[in-house]
Structures are given as C-alpha cells and as structure tokens.
C-alpha cells in the first residue's frame, strides 16, 4: 500500500516509478479521487457541526417555552442527521474506492533495480563455485537410476493430477534431511527463530502481504473461505498484523518449514517434467521485521543466509538483482539466487530474497514506537526462501550424480542420513 501523502507531494516521481514497472501514469486518478473523498469528509464534518449546534439550541428553546422554535429545530436536526449519515456513507465509499485503487498498484523501486523487460535483463552481482566437469552427459533429476523408484509422478497423478509427486524411501529421507539441515543452520548459526504456523489463512492475511486482491488466482481457496498459503511469508509476516510494538522489539527474524500451495496460474507448459514446478511443495522461509533504517542491511544479511546454505551443500550458484520487468509486486528490491542444474545446463532460481519497505506494513497497519518518542512509524518487512526444499533436492541429485548412476551426497547431510553419503543406483543409501 502506498502513502497517499507521498503521492500528493510528489505525483510526478510516483508516476515515474510506475512507468518503470510498465504502468501508465495513475497519480491523476488517485489525486482526483482523494480530493473528492477529502471534500466529502469535510462536508460531512461541517454538517455534523451544524447538527450539533442545532441540537444544543433545542434544549434552549424548550427551556424558554418556545414550542414553535423547539419543533422547527427538532425537525431540522432530524433532517441534518439523515444528511450527515448520507455524507459519511459517501465518504466511506470513496475511501474504500481509493484504498482499492492503491492496493492494486505495485511497490516503489529501489534505485539499484535495473531497468529491463524480463529475466534476461536481470543483473548478476556474484557467483560462487564452478560447475563440475562430469565427463558424461548429465541426466535430469527424475532420470537418475537411484531416483526413479523414489520419485513417483504416476501415482501422484492418480491421487491428485499433474504437478504433484510422491516421494518414498531414500529420496523422501533426503528431502527431509535437506529441510532439517536448513532449519538447524538458520536457527543455530543465523540467529533466526524457528516458527510453526498454520497453512490455512484468512483473506486479511493474504491481503496484508499483497496476494490479494490482485493475485488470488495464483492460490487455492477452500470452500469455507480459507486460503492455502503460497509461502510461509504470509503467516510469518502477519504475526505483526495490527500491532504497534516498541522499537526494542526489532528486529524479529523468523524461519519456518511449511507446505506451500500454488495454482501456477499462467505457467501452463513450463517445467512440466520432474518436480521443478509443483502445486504442492515444501519451503524453508525466512521473514524479518525491521526498523526502516536497517532494512537494506537486513536484505544483504538474509541473502547471505540463503547463499550460505548452498555453499554448505557445495552447490554452484549465482546471485542476481531482478530488473523492473521481473521483480515482484510487493518488493522494492529482490535478489534471486540461482543454483546450477547440470541436467538443464542452466542456473535456475532456488531463492528470492526481497525487501518490501513499509508496503506490507501499511496493508497490515503494523508500526513501532520510536525509542526517543514521537509518532509511531510503519515497520519494514523482508522475506526470502532459505531454501525451496524440492529445488534443493533436485540440485543435490543432479550435481552429485556419477556415471554409474549413483549420487554423491553433501557431507553436511550425513548426520541426517545416519552417516550415509551416497544414493546408490538401486535407490538405497550407503
């Protein structure tokens, strides 16, 4: 959500940012609606004041025994009361219309965000690791001999349809081990607080983080009105929904391992093979709630937390800044971390780390009280994958594959796998 006062004061600058996002100038429509709303509020307040004045005169007329004036004033107050109610209803409707318009507009952009149309225009800022020379044609994850028995798409299709998977045996254990390793690393080394949250949420929570009203088709809604979370960003960020906290409360750093659900609307035909793009998947999500002056530093810190997981797993990656045509609705700046997948001979996204400024906080009405006193201010929020568990599984399998069909697994996972370090071609761990 945007600050209407900022738009009033710098409409041209606001339109310039929206133009970078590919939108037509909109400040004129916003300000016209805002002026109409403010005029209606002022008129309602003036009518209310006149009503209150007339109401006081009723008592004086009655005390003076002036029956004619008493009756005339009573009729006048009754008429004014209806007029005030009508004006207040109109002002409320205009306020709702303005809020709805503002809620459909994307966030502002940080100066560092490069201009561009799509992912091809993202700016790489660093790489880590070197893709391994395998000496044979690498397979995609679902083609590996040791994986086939434990990654069942046919049974999943029978149960639920396309873009689901049933994991079993060693593959399921490896998937679980990755999630446990990520959670332990984030809590024990990165200072995040492990949190377990619901995966069913109300409309207000989806609105608070920006999934509603514009992107409802990307998520699933139950018949009794709950939404299945597309990411734990929704629940973790909304912990502060409606709160005004002390400055000393900040920062808050959360991490959660949850199931996530996405309809993948608009992605028909993309990544249909394997488990790269699923309707149901697991993710370890990081969320930070910070002081406005600390949010950009926190963005860098969170990015390093996600990168550190990949480095510990020995997985080559690159980090990019998303351009104006690829950045998400609620972010002012986003780092995408892309892991190397030998089977695709390409880097693919495994984490997006975004700083949202006060955009979500305004939607949630989440504030803090400055330690030095003064008016409460809006918090800043950030979110990022730390990491997508299924995509980490894909990367571990593909990068560790051997010519004999086995997979060498990262040493850091051995404690979670009973000391085992290889997935054999027969699908067992050794």
VOPAGU-2260 file (C-alpha; in pm, 1 decimal, decimal comma):
REM VOPAGU-2260
SITE   aa  ch    i         X         Y         Z
SITE  UNK   A    0       0,0       0,0       0,0
SITE  UNK   A    1     120,4     348,6     -78,1
SITE  UNK   A    2     131,8     662,4     133,7
SITE  UNK   A    3    -127,8     897,3     -14,5
SITE  UNK   A    4      57,9    1198,8     127,3
SITE  UNK   A    5     368,0    1099,3     -66,0
SITE  UNK   A    6     165,4    1079,9    -386,7
SITE  UNK   A    7      14,3    1424,5    -319,0
SITE  UNK   A    8     358,3    1575,6    -262,1
SITE  UNK   A    9     548,2    1402,4    -547,2
SITE  UNK   A   10     298,6    1282,2    -809,0
SITE  UNK   A   11     546,7    1302,3   -1097,1
SITE  UNK   A   12     803,4    1092,9    -910,2
SITE  UNK   A   13     535,5     835,4    -827,5
SITE  UNK   A   14     429,4     811,0   -1191,9
SITE  UNK   A   15     793,4     777,0   -1295,2
SITE  UNK   A   16     834,2     468,7   -1074,6
SITE  UNK   A   17     510,2     318,3   -1201,0
SITE  UNK   A   18     634,5     381,8   -1556,0
SITE  UNK   A   19     949,8     181,9   -1476,0
SITE  UNK   A   20     714,8    -101,4   -1385,7
SITE  UNK   A   21     537,1     -66,4   -1718,7
SITE  UNK   A   22     227,4     114,8   -1591,9
SITE  UNK   A   23      60,1     425,8   -1729,1
SITE  UNK   A   24      50,6     747,1   -1519,7
SITE  UNK   A   25    -201,2     698,0   -1241,0
SITE  UNK   A   26    -139,5     979,1    -991,3
SITE  UNK   A   27    -402,7    1198,0   -1160,4
SITE  UNK   A   28    -677,8     941,9   -1099,3
SITE  UNK   A   29    -557,2     884,8    -744,1
SITE  UNK   A   30    -544,7    1253,1    -655,5
SITE  UNK   A   31    -881,7    1328,4    -815,6
SITE  UNK   A   32   -1041,8    1051,9    -610,5
SITE  UNK   A   33    -853,5    1164,4    -299,6
SITE  UNK   A   34    -971,6    1525,8    -345,1
SITE  UNK   A   35   -1329,4    1411,5    -389,1
SITE  UNK   A   36   -1300,9    1194,2     -77,5
SITE  UNK   A   37   -1149,6    1474,2     132,7
SITE  UNK   A   38   -1416,4    1720,7      16,6
SITE  UNK   A   39   -1690,7    1477,1     115,0
SITE  UNK   A   40   -1529,1    1419,9     456,3
SITE  UNK   A   41   -1507,4    1797,4     513,3
SITE  UNK   A   42   -1869,3    1845,2     409,6
SITE  UNK   A   43   -1978,7    1568,5     645,4
SITE  UNK   A   44   -1782,4    1724,4     930,9
SITE  UNK   A   45   -1935,0    2068,7     867,3
SITE  UNK   A   46   -2283,7    1919,1     850,4
SITE  UNK   A   47   -2215,1    1729,6    1174,3
SITE  UNK   A   48   -2106,8    2053,3    1343,7
SITE  UNK   A   49   -2425,3    2229,0    1226,5
SITE  UNK   A   50   -2631,3    1936,4    1352,6
SITE  UNK   A   51   -2462,3    1951,9    1693,0
SITE  UNK   A   52   -2521,9    2328,7    1715,2
SITE  UNK   A   53   -2889,2    2288,0    1631,5
SITE  UNK   A   54   -2919,8    2005,1    1884,9
SITE  UNK   A   55   -2793,1    2236,4    2160,1
SITE  UNK   A   56   -3044,1    2504,1    2061,2
SITE  UNK   A   57   -3330,2    2255,3    2102,9
SITE  UNK   A   58   -3275,4    2246,7    2477,2
SITE  UNK   A   59   -3265,2    2625,2    2499,7
SITE  UNK   A   60   -3589,9    2660,3    2303,7
SITE  UNK   A   61   -3764,4    2405,8    2524,5
SITE  UNK   A   62   -3638,8    2576,6    2841,4
SITE  UNK   A   63   -3768,1    2909,2    2707,6
SITE  UNK   A   64   -4107,3    2758,5    2632,8
SITE  UNK   A   65   -4080,6    2842,4    2262,1
SITE  UNK   A   66   -4275,2    2545,6    2128,8
SITE  UNK   A   67   -4269,7    2656,6    1764,4
SITE  UNK   A   68   -3892,6    2702,0    1764,1
SITE  UNK   A   69   -3849,4    2375,1    1954,2
SITE  UNK   A   70   -4045,2    2178,9    1689,9
SITE  UNK   A   71   -3871,0    2355,1    1399,9
SITE  UNK   A   72   -3527,8    2282,4    1544,0
SITE  UNK   A   73   -3616,6    1920,3    1612,7
SITE  UNK   A   74   -3723,6    1871,7    1250,6
SITE  UNK   A   75   -3406,6    2047,6    1133,4
SITE  UNK   A   76   -3184,2    1821,8    1346,2
SITE  UNK   A   77   -3362,5    1512,8    1216,7
SITE  UNK   A   78   -3307,2    1624,4     856,0
SITE  UNK   A   79   -2944,7    1711,7     923,1
SITE  UNK   A   80   -2888,4    1375,9    1089,3
SITE  UNK   A   81   -3001,3    1194,6     774,4
SITE  UNK   A   82   -2787,5    1428,7     562,5
SITE  UNK   A   83   -2478,8    1365,0     776,0
SITE  UNK   A   84   -2531,9     988,4     762,5
SITE  UNK   A   85   -2558,9    1004,1     384,4
SITE  UNK   A   86   -2242,8    1215,5     353,2
SITE  UNK   A   87   -2049,1     985,5     586,3
SITE  UNK   A   88   -2157,8     682,7     384,8
SITE  UNK   A   89   -2044,2     853,3      63,9
SITE  UNK   A   90   -1710,1     946,1     221,1
SITE  UNK   A   91   -1664,0     588,4     340,5
SITE  UNK   A   92   -1741,3     454,7      -7,5
SITE  UNK   A   93   -1488,9     694,8    -163,9
SITE  UNK   A   94   -1229,2     593,9      94,3
SITE  UNK   A   95   -1286,4     227,0      10,0
SITE  UNK   A   96   -1256,3     307,0    -361,9
SITE  UNK   A   97    -926,1     487,4    -304,4
SITE  UNK   A   98    -793,1     203,3     -88,6
SITE  UNK   A   99    -889,1     -49,5    -355,2
SITE  UNK   A  100    -710,9     150,3    -624,5
SITE  UNK   A  101    -395,9     188,5    -416,2
SITE  UNK   A  102    -399,1    -181,7    -323,3
SITE  UNK   A  103    -370,6    -284,5    -688,7
SITE  UNK   A  104     -56,3     -80,1    -751,0
SITE  UNK   A  105     289,1    -238,8    -706,2
SITE  UNK   A  106     553,2    -119,2    -465,8
SITE  UNK   A  107     806,0     154,9    -535,9
SITE  UNK   A  108    1153,0      57,7    -658,8
SITE  UNK   A  109    1497,3      98,4    -509,4
SITE  UNK   A  110    1744,1     295,0    -719,3
SITE  UNK   A  111    1960,2     -19,0    -756,5
SITE  UNK   A  112    1689,6    -204,5    -951,6
SITE  UNK   A  113    1796,5    -221,7   -1318,5
SITE  UNK   A  114    1554,2    -145,9   -1599,1
SITE  UNK   A  115    1454,2    -443,7   -1810,8
SITE  UNK   A  116    1169,9    -645,0   -1958,8
SITE  UNK   A  117    1222,4    -995,6   -1820,6
SITE  UNK   A  118    1466,7   -1234,0   -1650,8
SITE  UNK   A  119    1714,5   -1192,6   -1934,6
SITE  UNK   A  120    1772,7    -835,3   -1815,4
SITE  UNK   A  121    1849,8    -921,9   -1451,7
SITE  UNK   A  122    2193,2    -808,8   -1331,5
SITE  UNK   A  123    2434,2   -1067,9   -1197,0
SITE  UNK   A  124    2623,6    -947,8    -889,8
SITE  UNK   A  125    2826,8   -1256,9    -796,0
SITE  UNK   A  126    2888,3   -1627,6    -849,6
SITE  UNK   A  127    3009,5   -1899,7    -620,0
SITE  UNK   A  128    3150,8   -2238,1    -716,0
SITE  UNK   A  129    3233,7   -2387,8   -1052,8
SITE  UNK   A  130    3004,3   -2636,3   -1227,8
SITE  UNK   A  131    3169,4   -2977,7   -1221,5
SITE  UNK   A  132    3314,8   -3130,9   -1535,7
SITE  UNK   A  133    3138,4   -3465,4   -1538,2
SITE  UNK   A  134    3289,4   -3638,9   -1840,1
SITE  UNK   A  135    2949,0   -3778,6   -1935,0
SITE  UNK   A  136    2610,9   -3640,1   -2038,0
SITE  UNK   A  137    2438,9   -3537,1   -1713,3
SITE  UNK   A  138    2082,0   -3651,0   -1655,6
SITE  UNK   A  139    1794,9   -3454,7   -1509,7
SITE  UNK   A  140    1695,2   -3549,6   -1155,3
SITE  UNK   A  141    1398,6   -3767,2   -1247,1
SITE  UNK   A  142    1608,1   -3967,9   -1495,3
SITE  UNK   A  143    1866,2   -4084,3   -1241,2
SITE  UNK   A  144    1852,3   -4462,9   -1174,5
SITE  UNK   A  145    1858,4   -4427,4    -797,2
SITE  UNK   A  146    1581,6   -4168,0    -803,8
SITE  UNK   A  147    1320,7   -4330,8   -1025,1
SITE  UNK   A  148    1186,9   -4570,1    -761,3
SITE  UNK   A  149    1153,5   -4293,6    -502,5
SITE  UNK   A  150    1004,6   -4014,8    -716,7
SITE  UNK   A  151     665,8   -4130,8    -842,4
SITE  UNK   A  152     473,6   -3894,3   -1068,5
SITE  UNK   A  153     225,8   -4152,6   -1197,9
SITE  UNK   A  154      86,6   -4237,6    -855,6
SITE  UNK   A  155      73,4   -3866,7    -769,5
SITE  UNK   A  156    -122,5   -3800,7   -1089,7
SITE  UNK   A  157    -367,3   -4076,0    -992,7
SITE  UNK   A  158    -407,5   -3921,1    -647,4
SITE  UNK   A  159    -414,5   -3552,5    -733,9
SITE  UNK   A  160    -346,7   -3479,4   -1102,6
SITE  UNK   A  161     -48,0   -3322,4   -1272,8
SITE  UNK   A  162     229,9   -3132,5   -1095,9
SITE  UNK   A  163     233,3   -3345,5    -784,8
SITE  UNK   A  164     481,7   -3608,6    -672,4
SITE  UNK   A  165     501,8   -3898,7    -427,5
SITE  UNK   A  166     845,2   -3931,3    -266,9
SITE  UNK   A  167     945,0   -4252,1     -90,0
SITE  UNK   A  168    1239,3   -4439,4      54,8
SITE  UNK   A  169    1582,1   -4281,2      29,5
SITE  UNK   A  170    1461,1   -3989,0    -181,2
SITE  UNK   A  171    1198,1   -3895,7      78,3
SITE  UNK   A  172    1458,6   -3918,9     352,6
SITE  UNK   A  173    1699,5   -3699,2     159,7
SITE  UNK   A  174    1423,4   -3444,6     105,8
SITE  UNK   A  175    1352,2   -3440,4     480,0
SITE  UNK   A  176    1722,6   -3420,3     563,4
SITE  UNK   A  177    1761,8   -3109,4     349,8
SITE  UNK   A  178    1478,2   -2931,4     531,9
SITE  UNK   A  179    1617,4   -3025,6     872,7
SITE  UNK   A  180    1966,4   -2909,9     775,1
SITE  UNK   A  181    1829,5   -2574,3     657,2
SITE  UNK   A  182    1623,4   -2515,5     972,7
SITE  UNK   A  183    1911,0   -2612,1    1200,7
SITE  UNK   A  184    2154,7   -2386,9    1014,5
SITE  UNK   A  185    1921,5   -2087,7    1023,1
SITE  UNK   A  186    1840,0   -2126,4    1391,7
SITE  UNK   A  187    2181,8   -2228,4    1524,6
SITE  UNK   A  188    2410,8   -2020,4    1300,4
SITE  UNK   A  189    2199,0   -1740,3    1152,0
SITE  UNK   A  190    2000,3   -1636,7    1458,6
SITE  UNK   A  191    1650,2   -1696,3    1321,9
SITE  UNK   A  192    1362,9   -1809,5    1544,0
SITE  UNK   A  193    1205,5   -2137,9    1435,4
SITE  UNK   A  194     831,3   -2091,8    1398,2
SITE  UNK   A  195     547,8   -2327,8    1313,0
SITE  UNK   A  196     240,7   -2163,3    1160,7
SITE  UNK   A  197     -92,4   -2263,8    1002,9
SITE  UNK   A  198    -115,6   -2320,8     628,9
SITE  UNK   A  199    -477,6   -2203,2     619,3
SITE  UNK   A  200    -529,0   -1827,8     649,8
SITE  UNK   A  201    -799,5   -1563,3     626,5
SITE  UNK   A  202    -848,7   -1310,4     347,9
SITE  UNK   A  203    -697,2   -1033,0     559,6
SITE  UNK   A  204    -367,1   -1218,2     590,2
SITE  UNK   A  205    -336,5   -1268,3     213,7
SITE  UNK   A  206    -423,2    -901,3     168,3
SITE  UNK   A  207    -160,9    -798,7     424,6
SITE  UNK   A  208     128,0    -947,5     225,5
SITE  UNK   A  209     -11,6    -847,3    -115,2
SITE  UNK   A  210    -151,4   -1172,1    -256,3
SITE  UNK   A  211    -498,7   -1015,3    -253,9
SITE  UNK   A  212    -683,6    -862,8    -421,4
SITE  UNK   A  213    -479,5    -888,4    -741,2
SITE  UNK   A  214    -328,6   -1237,0    -733,0
SITE  UNK   A  215    -599,9   -1457,8    -589,4
SITE  UNK   A  216    -592,8   -1685,2    -893,5
SITE  UNK   A  217    -237,7   -1788,4    -807,5
SITE  UNK   A  218    -351,4   -1954,0    -483,1
SITE  UNK   A  219    -608,4   -2207,7    -365,1
SITE  UNK   A  220    -915,8   -2118,9    -159,4
SITE  UNK   A  221   -1120,9   -2366,9      40,8
SITE  UNK   A  222   -1498,8   -2381,6      16,4
SITE  UNK   A  223   -1532,1   -2231,4     364,2
SITE  UNK   A  224   -1317,2   -1929,1     287,0
SITE  UNK   A  225    -963,8   -2010,5     398,9
SITE  UNK   A  226    -664,8   -1975,2     168,7
SITE  UNK   A  227    -384,6   -2230,7     145,4
SITE  UNK   A  228     -63,0   -2034,2     188,6
SITE  UNK   A  229     157,6   -1997,8    -121,6
SITE  UNK   A  230     450,3   -1943,8     118,3
SITE  UNK   A  231     504,9   -1902,3     493,1
SITE  UNK   A  232     578,9   -1536,9     415,2
SITE  UNK   A  233     204,1   -1486,6     458,6
SITE  UNK   A  234     185,9   -1620,6     813,7
SITE  UNK   A  235     526,7   -1510,9     940,6
SITE  UNK   A  236     487,6   -1150,9     818,5
SITE  UNK   A  237     133,7   -1123,3     951,4
SITE  UNK   A  238     248,7   -1207,5    1303,7
SITE  UNK   A  239     276,7    -828,2    1344,6
SITE  UNK   A  240     -52,7    -754,2    1168,9
SITE  UNK   A  241    -234,6    -475,8    1355,5
SITE  UNK   A  242      42,1    -440,7    1615,6
SITE  UNK   A  243     230,0    -136,1    1739,8
SITE  UNK   A  244     549,1    -261,3    1902,2
SITE  UNK   A  245     831,6     -97,9    2092,0
SITE  UNK   A  246    1143,7     -17,8    1888,7
SITE  UNK   A  247    1336,4    -254,9    2116,4
SITE  UNK   A  248    1120,8    -538,7    1975,7
SITE  UNK   A  249    1307,5    -503,6    1645,3
SITE  UNK   A  250    1443,5    -682,6    1456,8
SITE  UNK   A  251    1235,0   -1001,0    1454,6
SITE  UNK   A  252    1377,5   -1282,3    1243,5
SITE  UNK   A  253    1164,7   -1588,1    1177,1
SITE  UNK   A  254    1212,4   -1912,1     987,1
SITE  UNK   A  255     954,0   -2179,6     914,8
SITE  UNK   A  256     943,1   -2507,5     724,2
SITE  UNK   A  257     599,0   -2549,0     570,8
SITE  UNK   A  258     399,2   -2697,7     291,8
SITE  UNK   A  259     321,1   -2438,2      23,6
SITE  UNK   A  260      45,8   -2441,6    -237,5
SITE  UNK   A  261      30,7   -2258,3    -569,6
SITE  UNK   A  262    -205,7   -2293,9    -860,8
SITE  UNK   A  263      72,8   -2192,8   -1102,3
SITE  UNK   A  264    -179,6   -1986,5   -1298,5
SITE  UNK   A  265     -21,3   -1861,7   -1617,7
SITE  UNK   A  266     259,9   -2116,8   -1616,0
SITE  UNK   A  267      95,2   -2382,5   -1831,7
SITE  UNK   A  268     352,5   -2576,3   -2028,5
SITE  UNK   A  269     650,4   -2455,6   -1822,3
SITE  UNK   A  270     873,4   -2704,2   -1639,6
SITE  UNK   A  271     621,4   -2984,4   -1665,0
SITE  UNK   A  272     883,9   -3260,5   -1640,2
SITE  UNK   A  273    1010,2   -3357,8   -1296,7
SITE  UNK   A  274     939,7   -3172,1    -973,0
SITE  UNK   A  275    1078,2   -2827,0   -1051,9
SITE  UNK   A  276     734,6   -2660,0   -1058,7
SITE  UNK   A  277     469,9   -2821,3    -837,9
SITE  UNK   A  278     130,2   -2728,0    -697,7
SITE  UNK   A  279     235,9   -2853,3    -353,5
SITE  UNK   A  280     591,9   -2820,6    -228,0
SITE  UNK   A  281     797,5   -2751,1      82,7
SITE  UNK   A  282     995,1   -2441,1     156,5
SITE  UNK   A  283    1205,2   -2308,1     440,0
SITE  UNK   A  284    1102,2   -1943,3     455,5
SITE  UNK   A  285    1279,7   -1654,2     626,4
SITE  UNK   A  286    1099,1   -1334,1     730,6
SITE  UNK   A  287    1247,6   -1029,2     901,3
SITE  UNK   A  288    1064,2    -736,7    1059,9
SITE  UNK   A  289    1296,7    -439,3    1098,7
SITE  UNK   A  290    1349,6     -71,4    1168,0
SITE  UNK   A  291    1324,9     126,6     839,7
SITE  UNK   A  292    1688,6     237,4     864,4
SITE  UNK   A  293    1808,5    -122,6     889,7
SITE  UNK   A  294    1607,2    -293,4     615,6
SITE  UNK   A  295    1862,2    -268,6     332,4
SITE  UNK   A  296    2137,6    -410,4     553,7
SITE  UNK   A  297    1896,1    -684,2     656,2
SITE  UNK   A  298    1834,6    -762,7     290,6
SITE  UNK   A  299    2203,3    -832,2     240,8
SITE  UNK   A  300    2217,5   -1040,1     559,6
SITE  UNK   A  301    1921,0   -1255,3     452,9
SITE  UNK   A  302    2070,3   -1307,1     109,4
SITE  UNK   A  303    2390,4   -1433,2     269,5
SITE  UNK   A  304    2188,6   -1671,3     488,8
SITE  UNK   A  305    2037,2   -1831,6     177,9
SITE  UNK   A  306    2367,9   -1834,2     -10,7
SITE  UNK   A  307    2536,3   -1997,3     288,5
SITE  UNK   A  308    2304,6   -2297,5     264,2
SITE  UNK   A  309    2409,9   -2354,8     -97,2
SITE  UNK   A  310    2776,1   -2312,6     -12,1
SITE  UNK   A  311    2749,0   -2567,0     270,1
SITE  UNK   A  312    2588,2   -2809,4      24,3
SITE  UNK   A  313    2864,8   -2742,2    -229,2
SITE  UNK   A  314    2619,4   -2626,1    -496,0
SITE  UNK   A  315    2737,7   -2365,4    -750,5
SITE  UNK   A  316    2509,9   -2064,2    -773,9
SITE  UNK   A  317    2482,0   -1709,8    -898,9
SITE  UNK   A  318    2302,1   -1415,2    -741,4
SITE  UNK   A  319    2118,7   -1154,5    -948,6
SITE  UNK   A  320    1923,7    -833,8    -889,2
SITE  UNK   A  321    1583,6    -860,3   -1053,1
SITE  UNK   A  322    1506,7    -597,8   -1314,8
SITE  UNK   A  323    1192,9    -384,0   -1332,7
SITE  UNK   A  324    1016,2    -632,0   -1559,8
SITE  UNK   A  325    1084,6    -933,0   -1337,9
SITE  UNK   A  326    1057,4    -800,3    -982,2
SITE  UNK   A  327     754,6    -897,4    -775,0
SITE  UNK   A  328     453,0    -684,8    -690,8
SITE  UNK   A  329     541,4    -615,3    -327,7
SITE  UNK   A  330     920,3    -577,7    -347,0
SITE  UNK   A  331    1131,9    -265,3    -378,2
SITE  UNK   A  332    1439,9    -479,2    -444,4
SITE  UNK   A  333    1492,0    -853,0    -491,0
SITE  UNK   A  334    1791,2   -1081,7    -507,9
SITE  UNK   A  335    1730,4   -1408,5    -687,6
SITE  UNK   A  336    1973,1   -1689,6    -611,8
SITE  UNK   A  337    2001,0   -1939,2    -897,4
SITE  UNK   A  338    2153,4   -2282,2    -843,7
SITE  UNK   A  339    2337,0   -2472,2   -1117,7
SITE  UNK   A  340    2141,0   -2768,5   -1257,9
SITE  UNK   A  341    2364,8   -2985,4   -1479,4
SITE  UNK   A  342    2068,0   -3173,8   -1624,6
SITE  UNK   A  343    1933,9   -2849,3   -1770,2
SITE  UNK   A  344    2276,4   -2694,3   -1826,6
SITE  UNK   A  345    2140,0   -2379,6   -1666,4
SITE  UNK   A  346    2110,5   -2180,6   -1346,2
SITE  UNK   A  347    1757,9   -2194,8   -1201,3
SITE  UNK   A  348    1600,0   -1995,2    -920,6
SITE  UNK   A  349    1612,7   -2156,3    -578,0
SITE  UNK   A  350    1557,5   -1847,2    -361,7
SITE  UNK   A  351    1414,9   -1496,2    -390,7
SITE  UNK   A  352    1504,8   -1254,4    -111,8
SITE  UNK   A  353    1301,8    -934,0    -114,8
SITE  UNK   A  354    1286,8    -615,3      86,5
SITE  UNK   A  355     936,1    -467,5      87,0
SITE  UNK   A  356     991,5    -143,6     278,8
SITE  UNK   A  357     671,2     -32,2     453,1
SITE  UNK   A  358     449,6    -160,3     169,0
SITE  UNK   A  359     319,1    -463,9     358,6
SITE  UNK   A  360     323,1    -285,9     694,5
SITE  UNK   A  361      78,2     -25,3     563,8
SITE  UNK   A  362    -155,3    -300,3     445,5
SITE  UNK   A  363    -126,4    -471,5     785,4
SITE  UNK   A  364    -119,7    -149,8     992,3
SITE  UNK   A  365     199,5    -267,3    1164,5
SITE  UNK   A  366     401,7       1,6    1341,2
SITE  UNK   A  367     666,9      63,5    1605,4
SITE  UNK   A  368     712,0     331,8    1870,6
SITE  UNK   A  369    1045,7     515,5    1834,6
SITE  UNK   A  370    1259,6     491,6    2147,1
SITE  UNK   A  371    1308,9     867,7    2153,9
SITE  UNK   A  372     935,8     930,5    2148,7
SITE  UNK   A  373     721,1    1064,9    1869,7
SITE  UNK   A  374     452,4     929,8    1644,2
SITE  UNK   A  375     451,5     554,0    1571,1
SITE  UNK   A  376     609,2     464,3    1236,3
SITE  UNK   A  377     548,8     180,0     994,5
SITE  UNK   A  378     778,3    -121,5    1016,9
SITE  UNK   A  379     976,3    -263,0     727,0
SITE  UNK   A  380     936,2    -626,9     623,1
SITE  UNK   A  381    1152,8    -869,6     425,1
SITE  UNK   A  382    1111,8   -1226,4     309,5
SITE  UNK   A  383    1321,0   -1490,3     137,8
SITE  UNK   A  384    1348,3   -1861,0      68,7
SITE  UNK   A  385    1611,2   -2031,6     269,9
SITE  UNK   A  386    1562,5   -2254,9      56,5
SITE  UNK   A  387    1296,5   -2418,9    -160,1
SITE  UNK   A  388    1340,3   -2778,2     -39,6
SITE  UNK   A  389    1232,3   -2956,4    -358,1
SITE  UNK   A  390    1461,5   -2749,4    -575,6
SITE  UNK   A  391    1747,7   -2810,8    -334,0
SITE  UNK   A  392    1677,9   -3183,9    -370,0
SITE  UNK   A  393    1694,2   -3151,2    -748,9
SITE  UNK   A  394    2023,5   -2961,2    -727,7
SITE  UNK   A  395    2183,5   -3210,8    -488,5
SITE  UNK   A  396    2081,3   -3504,1    -707,2
SITE  UNK   A  397    2193,9   -3351,1   -1035,5
SITE  UNK   A  398    2521,6   -3203,7    -911,9
SITE  UNK   A  399    2619,2   -3518,2    -724,5
SITE  UNK   A  400    2537,9   -3767,5    -999,4
SITE  UNK   A  401    2804,1   -4019,4   -1105,0
SITE  UNK   A  402    2849,3   -4208,5   -1429,2
SITE  UNK   A  403    2747,3   -4537,5   -1262,3
SITE  UNK   A  404    2404,7   -4392,6   -1174,2
SITE  UNK   A  405    2478,6   -4326,9    -807,5
SITE  UNK   A  406    2475,8   -3983,6    -640,9
SITE  UNK   A  407    2741,7   -3847,2    -406,5
SITE  UNK   A  408    2564,4   -3650,6    -134,2
SITE  UNK   A  409    2691,6   -3341,9      53,8
SITE  UNK   A  410    2887,4   -3427,9     368,2
SITE  UNK   A  411    2679,5   -3185,4     578,3
SITE  UNK   A  412    2376,2   -3409,6     527,8
SITE  UNK   A  413    2544,1   -3722,7     664,5
SITE  UNK   A  414    2426,9   -3661,4    1026,4
SITE  UNK   A  415    2068,2   -3652,2     899,8
SITE  UNK   A  416    2110,4   -3968,3     692,2
SITE  UNK   A  417    2257,0   -4197,5     953,9
SITE  UNK   A  418    2610,0   -4125,3     833,5
SITE  UNK   A  419    2534,5   -4226,7     475,3
SITE  UNK   A  420    2684,7   -4020,3     193,4
SITE  UNK   A  421    2572,2   -4186,8    -127,9
SITE  UNK   A  422    2246,7   -4264,1    -304,8
SITE  UNK   A  423    2313,3   -4584,5    -490,9
SITE  UNK   A  424    2185,7   -4670,7    -838,1
SITE  UNK   A  425    1947,7   -4923,0    -679,3
SITE  UNK   A  426    1783,0   -4645,2    -475,9
SITE  UNK   A  427    1939,4   -4724,2    -138,6
SITE  UNK   A  428    2155,9   -4508,6      82,7
SITE  UNK   A  429    2510,7   -4613,8     159,2
